[in-house]
Amino acid sequence: MRMDPGEARARLAAHLHGVLCTLHPQRGPDPQPVVYAVTDDGHLGVPIDMVKPKASSRLKREDNLAADPRGTLLVEHWEVEDWSHLWWVRAELRHVPDPPASVVDDLADRLARTVPQYADKPFHRVLVCRVVGVTGWSASEAAGVRRAVAPG
């Protein structure tokens, strides 16, 4: 069943983990699992943190978005026992290369409140995109009643 855009945005905002897909200039689609937060005005932030080990603090997804500002975030819920609860939401994104400090601060605060490892805001920076569209699908009207992560 096609999901109402308002419900799709609500599910996007209520969850905090998905797969971000950017476009690599040579390889094409470049998916990465990410943690994210969404502001009330439709900005989405992906932290570039100091918690997990990395070869560099400049990540390929940043280079990809600098070359092509389009991205997609896919959030989904799967239950092997009960397929009536399957659903997914896809957010179409546009990179914001120089976001206002207030947007970055809002996103960092949201991440700090919802992810215990981010309580002290251990970020190199927060990668900011604008949500320019959402689509979604659910197996039934009951899909999504049991959410993976409580809104925070």
LOPA-487186 format. One record per residue (C-alpha): residue in three letters; x, y, z. Coordinates in nm, 3 decimals, padded with zeros to 5 digits. Each point is the difference from the previous one (the first is absolute). Layout:
<node "ala" <X Y Z>>
...
***
This chain:
<node "met" <00.000 00.000 00.000>>
<node "arg" <00.133 00.341 -00.089>>
<node "met" <00.071 00.200 00.314>>
<node "asp" <-00.140 00.347 00.058>>
<node "pro" <00.285 00.259 -00.023>>
<node "gly" <-00.077 00.131 00.350>>
<node "glu" <00.028 -00.350 00.144>>
<node "ala" <00.321 -00.059 -00.197>>
<node "arg" <00.153 00.320 00.145>>
<node "ala" <-00.112 -00.100 00.351>>
<node "arg" <00.165 -00.342 -00.030>>
<node "leu" <00.317 00.158 -00.139>>
<node "ala" <00.015 00.237 00.297>>
<node "ala" <-00.081 -00.275 00.253>>
<node "his" <00.290 -00.223 -00.099>>
<node "leu" <00.371 00.065 00.014>>
<node "his" <00.171 -00.261 -00.217>>
<node "gly" <-00.015 -00.052 -00.373>>
<node "val" <00.203 -00.047 -00.315>>
<node "leu" <00.130 00.318 -00.164>>
<node "cys" <00.068 -00.032 -00.369>>
<node "thr" <00.213 00.257 -00.177>>
<node "leu" <00.143 -00.012 -00.353>>
<node "his" <00.368 -00.077 -00.048>>
<node "pro" <00.127 00.160 -00.324>>
<node "gln" <00.141 -00.329 -00.134>>
<node "arg" <-00.175 -00.283 00.189>>
<node "gly" <-00.350 00.145 00.008>>
<node "pro" <-00.222 -00.074 00.303>>
<node "asp" <00.201 00.000 00.324>>
<node "pro" <-00.220 -00.118 00.293>>
<node "gln" <00.107 00.033 00.364>>
<node "pro" <-00.185 -00.080 00.323>>
<node "val" <-00.036 00.320 00.205>>
<node "val" <-00.151 00.150 00.311>>
<node "tyr" <-00.198 00.316 -00.067>>
<node "ala" <-00.231 00.263 00.146>>
<node "val" <-00.272 00.214 -00.160>>
<node "thr" <-00.098 00.355 00.096>>
<node "asp" <-00.357 00.126 00.007>>
<node "asp" <00.071 00.214 -00.308>>
<node "gly" <00.121 -00.293 -00.213>>
<node "his" <00.378 -00.006 00.037>>
<node "leu" <00.164 -00.337 00.045>>
<node "gly" <00.338 -00.035 00.168>>
<node "val" <00.250 -00.285 -00.013>>
<node "pro" <00.277 00.028 00.258>>
<node "ile" <00.364 -00.034 -00.093>>
<node "asp" <00.104 -00.122 00.342>>
<node "met" <00.316 -00.070 00.197>>
<node "val" <-00.151 -00.311 00.165>>
<node "lys" <00.049 -00.264 -00.269>>
<node "pro" <00.344 -00.065 -00.154>>
<node "lys" <00.059 00.159 -00.343>>
<node "ala" <00.294 00.031 -00.236>>
<node "ser" <-00.076 00.373 -00.035>>
<node "ser" <-00.247 00.253 00.138>>
<node "arg" <-00.090 00.093 -00.360>>
<node "leu" <-00.231 -00.277 -00.118>>
<node "lys" <-00.074 -00.110 -00.356>>
<node "arg" <-00.369 00.090 00.041>>
<node "glu" <00.108 00.363 00.046>>
<node "asp" <00.206 -00.008 -00.321>>
<node "asn" <-00.290 -00.166 -00.181>>
<node "leu" <-00.246 00.270 00.113>>
<node "ala" <00.247 00.275 -00.092>>
<node "ala" <00.009 -00.142 -00.353>>
<node "asp" <-00.375 -00.073 -00.023>>
<node "pro" <-00.226 00.145 00.273>>
<node "arg" <-00.269 -00.266 -00.043>>
<node "gly" <-00.040 -00.277 00.254>>
<node "thr" <-00.257 -00.246 00.127>>
<node "leu" <-00.060 -00.140 00.346>>
<node "leu" <-00.186 -00.329 00.035>>
<node "val" <-00.158 -00.097 00.333>>
<node "glu" <-00.179 -00.331 00.032>>
<node "his" <-00.162 -00.234 00.247>>
<node "trp" <00.002 -00.376 -00.043>>
<node "glu" <-00.164 -00.274 00.203>>
<node "val" <00.065 -00.351 -00.123>>
<node "glu" <-00.289 -00.143 00.203>>
<node "asp" <-00.267 00.249 -00.105>>
<node "trp" <00.025 00.156 -00.344>>
<node "ser" <-00.305 00.216 00.066>>
<node "his" <00.239 00.229 00.192>>
<node "leu" <00.248 00.054 -00.285>>
<node "trp" <00.056 00.359 -00.110>>
<node "trp" <00.258 00.232 -00.152>>
<node "val" <00.049 00.374 -00.048>>
<node "arg" <00.229 00.160 -00.256>>
<node "ala" <00.108 00.363 00.046>>
<node "glu" <00.130 00.194 -00.299>>
<node "leu" <00.278 00.233 00.119>>
<node "arg" <00.199 00.301 -00.121>>
<node "his" <00.330 00.080 00.169>>
<node "val" <00.026 00.339 00.174>>
<node "pro" <00.373 00.084 -00.026>>
<node "asp" <-00.001 00.301 00.237>>
<node "pro" <-00.290 -00.052 00.242>>
<node "pro" <-00.094 00.265 00.257>>
<node "ala" <00.160 -00.061 00.340>>
<node "ser" <-00.347 -00.015 00.157>>
<node "val" <-00.091 -00.300 -00.219>>
<node "val" <00.324 -00.181 00.081>>
<node "asp" <-00.048 00.069 00.372>>
<node "asp" <-00.360 -00.127 -00.010>>
<node "leu" <00.107 -00.321 -00.176>>
<node "ala" <00.293 -00.054 00.239>>
<node "asp" <-00.232 00.049 00.298>>
<node "arg" <-00.250 -00.251 -00.140>>
<node "leu" <00.275 -00.256 -00.060>>
<node "ala" <00.136 00.054 00.353>>
<node "arg" <-00.347 -00.060 00.149>>
<node "thr" <-00.074 -00.319 -00.195>>
<node "val" <00.336 -00.179 -00.031>>
<node "pro" <00.178 -00.063 00.333>>
<node "gln" <00.342 -00.011 -00.168>>
<node "tyr" <-00.061 00.355 -00.126>>
<node "ala" <-00.102 00.153 00.335>>
<node "asp" <00.320 00.210 00.006>>
<node "lys" <-00.033 00.090 -00.372>>
<node "pro" <00.325 -00.162 -00.116>>
<node "phe" <-00.038 00.128 -00.355>>
<node "his" <00.254 00.119 -00.252>>
<node "arg" <-00.307 00.151 -00.167>>
<node "val" <-00.360 -00.080 -00.097>>
<node "leu" <-00.069 -00.060 -00.367>>
<node "val" <-00.322 00.189 -00.080>>
<node "cys" <-00.251 -00.071 -00.275>>
<node "arg" <-00.347 00.135 -00.075>>
<node "val" <-00.280 -00.257 -00.028>>
<node "val" <-00.158 00.089 -00.335>>
<node "gly" <-00.237 -00.293 -00.029>>
<node "val" <-00.115 -00.316 00.173>>
<node "thr" <-00.170 -00.314 -00.118>>
<node "gly" <-00.094 -00.307 00.194>>
<node "trp" <-00.168 -00.336 -00.009>>
<node "ser" <-00.157 -00.217 00.266>>
<node "ala" <-00.135 -00.352 -00.017>>
<node "ser" <-00.313 00.098 00.190>>
<node "glu" <-00.151 00.277 00.208>>
<node "ala" <00.133 -00.182 00.308>>
<node "ala" <00.359 00.027 -00.128>>
<node "gly" <00.191 00.242 00.219>>
<node "val" <-00.213 -00.045 00.310>>
<node "arg" <00.304 -00.161 00.163>>
<node "arg" <00.286 00.240 -00.070>>
<node "ala" <00.365 -00.099 00.014>>
<node "val" <00.098 00.318 00.182>>
<node "ala" <-00.222 00.224 00.206>>
<node "pro" <-00.022 00.362 -00.115>>
<node "gly" <00.240 00.217 00.194>>
***
